[in-house]
Amino acid sequence: MTIKQAQQAIDNWINEHGVRYFSELTNMAMLTEEVGEVARIIARRYGEQSEKESDKNKDLGDEMADVLFVLICLANQSGIDLTEALEKNLKKKATRDSERHKNNEKLK
């Protein structure tokens, strides 16, 4: 699925099942909540904190998909083509950071 297809699929889902988009403010709060769930799993699974028994069966991919879903909702309701935005962002990074990471001693 391309990003454009994902944006369309989510718009279709919202129109068929979700009644309407939540407000941008509500979706921003939901995005923050979903990112927090991803952070919790990563902190416990890969960080120093012990993983709670209730978290061991959590699907990190599913939680990341929740983040992507809400992010795409925000893009759709803001009129942002994420394919164009990502392409533009990658060009910016390629120019701005073309040598930055190669010269970072911490990455060697």
Phi, psi and omega per residue, in radians:
M1 nan 2.275 3.081
T2 -1.404 2.946 3.088
I3 -1.098 -0.746 3.126
K4 -1.048 -0.749 3.099
Q5 -1.124 -0.674 3.110
A6 -1.116 -0.747 3.118
Q7 -1.063 -0.723 3.136
Q8 -1.206 -0.737 -3.140
A9 -1.076 -0.711 3.129
I10 -1.227 -0.686 3.068
D11 -1.069 -0.735 3.094
N12 -1.080 -0.765 -3.138
W13 -1.078 -0.795 3.130
I14 -1.015 -0.811 -3.109
N15 -1.199 -0.546 -3.130
E16 -1.517 -0.643 -2.987
H17 -2.131 -0.483 -2.999
G18 -1.662 -0.012 -3.120
V19 1.247 -1.021 3.101
R20 -2.814 2.940 3.054
Y21 -1.224 2.499 2.933
F22 -1.161 2.854 3.103
S23 -1.088 2.776 3.108
E24 -1.016 -0.677 3.130
L25 -1.137 -0.759 3.090
T26 -1.091 -0.782 3.135
N27 -1.133 -0.594 3.085
M28 -1.130 -0.730 3.096
A29 -1.119 -0.700 3.121
M30 -1.161 -0.674 3.106
L31 -1.075 -0.758 3.117
T32 -1.068 -0.751 3.116
E33 -1.080 -0.789 -3.122
E34 -1.158 -0.697 3.081
V35 -1.087 -0.666 3.093
G36 -1.068 -0.658 3.109
E37 -1.163 -0.688 3.072
V38 -1.112 -0.786 -3.137
A39 -1.056 -0.720 3.138
R40 -1.054 -0.821 3.141
I41 -1.098 -0.819 -3.100
I42 -1.131 -0.733 -3.141
A43 -1.071 -0.663 -3.092
R44 -1.505 -0.597 -3.098
R45 -1.421 -0.625 -3.050
Y46 -2.052 -0.229 -3.135
G47 -1.681 -2.868 -3.059
E48 -1.436 -0.359 -3.128
Q49 -1.237 2.536 3.080
S50 -1.312 2.556 -3.109
E51 -1.466 2.227 3.108
K52 -1.211 2.603 3.141
E53 -0.967 -0.673 -3.118
S54 -1.209 -0.292 -3.135
D55 -1.685 -0.240 -3.008
K56 -1.107 -0.502 -3.114
N57 -1.715 0.104 3.135
K58 -1.218 2.409 -3.097
D59 -1.624 1.873 -3.107
L60 -1.050 -0.704 3.116
G61 -1.071 -0.716 3.115
D62 -1.134 -0.697 3.117
E63 -1.174 -0.670 3.075
M64 -1.137 -0.651 3.091
A65 -1.119 -0.615 3.057
D66 -1.070 -0.727 3.101
V67 -1.072 -0.826 -3.126
L68 -1.088 -0.710 3.129
F69 -1.018 -0.885 -3.099
V70 -1.192 -0.672 3.096
L71 -1.062 -0.733 3.113
I72 -1.174 -0.646 3.042
C73 -1.001 -0.819 3.129
L74 -1.078 -0.715 3.113
A75 -1.120 -0.804 -3.123
N76 -1.041 -0.831 -3.059
Q77 -1.329 -0.229 3.093
S78 -1.724 -0.011 3.130
G79 1.266 0.518 -3.113
I80 -1.755 2.210 3.017
D81 -1.496 1.860 -3.056
L82 -1.172 -0.472 3.070
T83 -1.104 -0.876 3.106
E84 -1.078 -0.762 -3.114
A85 -1.100 -0.737 -3.141
L86 -1.195 -0.734 3.107
E87 -1.049 -0.780 3.118
K88 -1.095 -0.740 -3.127
N89 -1.128 -0.722 3.131
L90 -1.152 -0.668 3.075
K91 -1.093 -0.747 3.106
K92 -1.038 -0.819 -3.128
K93 -1.135 -0.680 -3.131
A94 -1.107 -0.626 3.126
T95 -1.367 -0.903 -3.053
R96 -1.176 -0.671 -3.007
D97 -1.943 0.392 -3.027
S98 -0.987 -0.591 -3.136
E99 -2.071 -0.210 -3.010
R100 -0.950 -0.870 -3.067
H101 -1.323 -0.565 3.106
K102 -1.118 -0.531 -3.123
N103 -1.638 0.105 -3.113
N104 -1.507 1.916 -3.128
E105 -1.037 -0.503 -3.126
K106 -1.177 -0.356 -3.097
L107 -1.670 -0.043 -3.103
K108 -1.585 nan nan
